[in-house]
């Protein structure tokens, strides 16, 4: 082989090597780019998941906001979610907080209890705990929870300490100390008390098309089960959970855990 041919063979080998090296380099770059894109996608997915989790956590932690649940179809089955809150999860009630959107002023209206006897319940009582049970009332309007105000059934002047009504001039057997929706039933002896008596003491309407001034079709639930009877006839029982919903969507009634000692 002469010098020229030897040079050509060496030159071709070098070119082949360069081309092969370029292909390997391009492949490595492409793989690196794919890895980077995959990692970026994963990061974005995790970030989105994190935001979703934060939104859910915020919705669950906001007892004083719009705690809701999954909307119900007309047949009562679960439909599209109306709120971030998972209504199947029990919610711990914390005294002196607000559950729902504040809407009503504290205490009874002018049409309610102001010291006079209402539905056979006197309004000049000191606190009585011989018979002492607790009931929870939830009110939803168009899928949003409205807070039941504190001070219902407590005759002013009221003593309020950090969101909790410690007392007043007198108490009705049915009253609220805070805006959690917890109704305190305290009387000198065991007796049946009804939702109507509570609303009459509050001074608000309780009808199938009007709940506390909110008008629309009303769906009622007692301990999570649909209630089609007369709203006035709902009798209070220990740790009973009553949910009244006006308008739509109709959400799955929340399930609450009463504070320790109640």
C-alpha positions as CSV (number, residue, x, y, z in Angstrom):
1,X,0.0,0.0,0.0
2,X,1.4,3.4,-1.0
3,X,1.5,6.5,1.2
4,X,-1.5,8.1,-0.6
5,X,-3.7,5.0,-0.1
6,X,-2.6,4.7,3.5
7,X,-3.6,8.3,4.1
8,X,-7.0,7.7,2.5
9,X,-7.7,4.7,4.8
10,X,-6.6,6.6,7.9
11,X,-8.7,9.6,6.8
12,X,-11.8,7.5,6.4
13,X,-11.4,5.8,9.8
14,X,-11.1,9.2,11.4
15,X,-14.3,10.4,9.7
16,X,-16.2,7.2,10.7
17,X,-15.0,7.7,14.3
18,X,-16.1,11.3,14.3
19,X,-19.6,10.4,12.9
20,X,-20.0,7.6,15.4
21,X,-19.0,10.0,18.2
22,X,-21.5,12.6,17.0
23,X,-24.3,10.0,17.0
24,X,-23.4,8.9,20.5
25,X,-23.3,12.5,21.6
26,X,-26.6,13.3,20.1
27,X,-28.2,10.3,21.6
28,X,-26.9,11.2,25.0
29,X,-28.2,14.8,24.6
30,X,-31.6,13.5,23.5
31,X,-31.8,11.1,26.5
32,X,-30.8,13.9,28.8
33,X,-33.4,16.2,27.3
34,X,-36.0,13.5,27.7
35,X,-35.0,12.9,31.3
36,X,-35.2,16.6,32.0
37,X,-38.6,16.9,30.4
38,X,-39.8,13.9,32.4
39,X,-38.5,15.4,35.6
40,X,-40.1,18.7,34.8
41,X,-43.4,17.0,34.1
42,X,-43.2,15.1,37.3
43,X,-42.3,18.3,39.2
44,X,-45.3,20.1,37.6
45,X,-47.6,17.1,38.4
46,X,-46.3,17.1,42.0
47,X,-46.8,20.8,42.3
48,X,-50.3,20.6,40.9
49,X,-51.0,17.7,43.3
50,X,-49.5,19.8,46.2
51,X,-51.8,22.7,45.3
52,X,-54.8,20.5,45.2
53,X,-53.9,19.0,48.6
54,X,-53.4,22.5,50.0
55,X,-56.8,23.5,48.6
56,X,-58.4,20.5,50.1
57,X,-56.7,21.1,53.4
58,X,-57.8,24.7,53.3
59,X,-61.4,23.8,52.6
60,X,-61.4,21.2,55.4
61,X,-59.7,23.5,57.9
62,X,-62.0,26.5,57.2
63,X,-64.7,25.5,59.7
64,X,-65.8,29.1,59.5
65,X,-66.2,29.0,55.8
66,X,-68.1,26.9,53.3
67,X,-67.8,23.4,54.6
68,X,-69.9,21.4,52.2
69,X,-69.9,18.0,50.6
70,X,-70.7,16.1,47.4
71,X,-73.9,17.3,45.7
72,X,-76.9,15.0,45.5
73,X,-79.0,14.2,42.5
74,X,-82.8,14.5,42.8
75,X,-82.9,10.8,43.8
76,X,-80.6,11.4,46.7
77,X,-77.5,9.7,45.1
78,X,-74.1,11.4,45.1
79,X,-73.3,13.5,42.1
80,X,-70.7,16.0,41.1
81,X,-68.7,17.4,44.0
82,X,-69.9,20.9,45.0
83,X,-67.0,21.7,47.4
84,X,-63.5,20.5,48.0
85,X,-64.5,19.1,51.4
86,X,-64.9,15.3,51.6
87,X,-68.2,15.1,53.5
88,X,-67.6,11.4,54.4
89,X,-64.9,12.5,56.7
90,X,-65.9,13.4,60.2
91,X,-65.3,17.0,61.3
92,X,-64.2,17.9,64.8
93,X,-66.2,20.7,66.3
94,X,-64.3,23.3,68.3
95,X,-66.1,25.4,70.7
96,X,-66.0,29.2,70.3
97,X,-65.4,29.0,66.6
98,X,-67.7,29.7,63.7
99,X,-68.9,26.9,61.3
100,X,-70.2,28.4,58.1
101,X,-70.4,31.9,56.6
102,X,-71.5,34.5,59.2
103,X,-74.8,36.0,58.1
104,X,-77.1,36.5,61.1
105,X,-76.6,38.8,64.0
106,X,-76.0,37.2,67.4
107,X,-79.0,36.3,69.6
108,X,-82.7,36.3,69.0
109,X,-84.6,38.5,66.6
110,X,-87.3,41.0,67.8
111,X,-89.9,38.3,67.0
112,X,-88.0,35.7,69.1
113,X,-87.3,35.1,72.8
114,X,-86.6,38.3,74.7
115,X,-87.4,37.0,78.2
116,X,-91.0,36.1,77.6
117,X,-92.3,32.5,77.6
118,X,-92.0,30.9,74.1
119,X,-93.8,27.7,73.2
120,X,-94.1,26.8,76.9
121,X,-90.4,27.5,77.6
122,X,-89.9,30.3,80.1
123,X,-87.2,32.9,79.3
124,X,-86.2,33.9,82.9
125,X,-84.1,30.8,83.8
126,X,-80.7,30.5,85.3
127,X,-78.5,27.8,83.8
128,X,-80.0,24.4,84.5
129,X,-78.1,21.2,83.8
130,X,-80.2,18.4,85.4
131,X,-81.2,17.4,81.9
132,X,-78.3,18.4,79.5
133,X,-77.9,17.2,75.9
134,X,-76.5,18.6,72.8
135,X,-77.7,18.7,69.2
136,X,-76.1,20.0,66.0
137,X,-77.8,22.1,63.4
138,X,-76.4,22.8,59.9
139,X,-77.9,25.2,57.4
140,X,-76.9,25.2,53.8
141,X,-78.2,27.7,51.2
142,X,-77.4,26.9,47.5
143,X,-74.7,24.6,48.6
144,X,-72.9,27.0,51.0
145,X,-73.0,26.6,54.7
146,X,-74.5,29.5,56.8
147,X,-73.4,29.8,60.4
148,X,-76.0,29.5,63.2
149,X,-75.3,32.5,65.4
150,X,-74.2,32.4,69.0
151,X,-76.4,33.8,71.7
152,X,-79.7,32.3,70.5
153,X,-81.9,31.7,73.6
154,X,-79.6,33.8,75.8
155,X,-81.3,37.0,77.0
156,X,-79.1,40.1,76.8
157,X,-77.0,41.7,78.1
158,X,-74.8,38.7,77.2
159,X,-71.3,38.0,78.4
160,X,-69.0,37.0,75.5
161,X,-65.5,35.8,75.9
162,X,-63.5,35.1,72.7
163,X,-66.5,33.9,70.7
164,X,-68.2,32.1,73.5
165,X,-71.3,33.4,75.3
166,X,-70.7,32.6,78.9
167,X,-74.0,33.8,80.1
168,X,-76.6,36.6,80.0
169,X,-79.6,38.0,82.0
170,X,-81.4,34.7,81.6
171,X,-81.4,31.5,79.4
172,X,-84.0,29.6,77.6
173,X,-83.8,25.8,77.8
174,X,-82.6,25.8,74.2
175,X,-79.7,28.1,73.4
176,X,-76.4,28.4,71.6
177,X,-73.1,29.5,73.3
178,X,-71.2,29.9,70.1
179,X,-71.5,29.8,66.3
180,X,-70.6,26.1,65.7
181,X,-74.2,25.1,65.3
182,X,-74.2,23.2,68.6
183,X,-77.6,23.6,70.4
184,X,-77.5,23.2,74.2
185,X,-80.6,21.7,75.7
186,X,-80.6,22.4,79.4
187,X,-83.7,22.0,81.5
188,X,-84.6,21.1,85.1
189,X,-86.0,17.7,84.0
190,X,-86.0,15.4,81.0
191,X,-88.5,16.6,78.4
192,X,-89.0,16.5,74.6
193,X,-87.9,19.6,72.8
194,X,-88.3,20.3,69.1
195,X,-86.7,22.1,66.3
196,X,-89.8,24.4,66.1
197,X,-89.3,25.5,69.7
198,X,-85.7,26.4,68.9
199,X,-86.6,28.4,65.8
200,X,-89.4,30.2,67.7
201,X,-87.0,31.2,70.4
202,X,-84.6,32.4,67.7
203,X,-87.5,34.2,66.0
204,X,-87.0,32.7,62.6
205,X,-89.3,30.9,60.2
206,X,-89.1,27.1,59.8
207,X,-91.1,26.1,56.7
208,X,-90.6,23.8,53.8
209,X,-90.0,26.8,51.5
210,X,-88.5,29.3,54.0
211,X,-85.7,28.6,56.5
212,X,-84.7,31.7,58.6
213,X,-85.6,34.0,55.7
214,X,-83.9,31.9,52.9
215,X,-86.6,31.0,50.4
216,X,-86.5,27.9,48.2
217,X,-87.1,24.2,48.2
218,X,-85.9,22.7,51.5
219,X,-84.3,19.3,51.9
220,X,-83.9,18.1,55.5
221,X,-81.7,15.4,56.9
222,X,-81.6,13.9,60.4
223,X,-78.4,12.0,61.2
224,X,-77.6,11.9,57.5
225,X,-80.9,10.4,56.4
226,X,-83.5,12.3,54.4
227,X,-86.4,13.6,56.5
228,X,-89.7,14.2,54.7
229,X,-91.9,14.8,57.7
230,X,-93.0,18.1,59.4
231,X,-89.9,20.1,60.2
232,X,-91.6,21.3,63.4
233,X,-91.9,17.8,64.7
234,X,-88.1,17.0,64.8
235,X,-87.4,16.0,68.4
236,X,-84.0,16.7,69.8
237,X,-82.0,13.7,70.9
238,X,-78.4,13.4,72.3
239,X,-75.8,14.2,69.6
240,X,-78.4,14.4,66.9
241,X,-77.3,16.1,63.6
242,X,-79.9,18.0,61.8
243,X,-79.2,19.5,58.3
244,X,-81.5,21.9,56.5
245,X,-80.7,22.8,52.9
246,X,-82.3,25.5,50.9
247,X,-82.0,25.6,47.1
248,X,-79.4,23.7,45.1
249,X,-77.1,22.0,44.9
250,X,-78.1,19.8,47.7
251,X,-74.9,18.6,49.4
252,X,-74.2,15.4,51.4
253,X,-74.8,16.4,55.1
254,X,-71.6,16.8,57.0
255,X,-70.8,14.5,59.9
256,X,-69.4,16.2,63.0
257,X,-67.6,15.0,66.2
258,X,-68.9,16.8,69.3
259,X,-66.2,18.4,71.6
260,X,-65.1,16.3,74.5
261,X,-67.5,16.7,77.4
262,X,-70.5,17.6,75.4
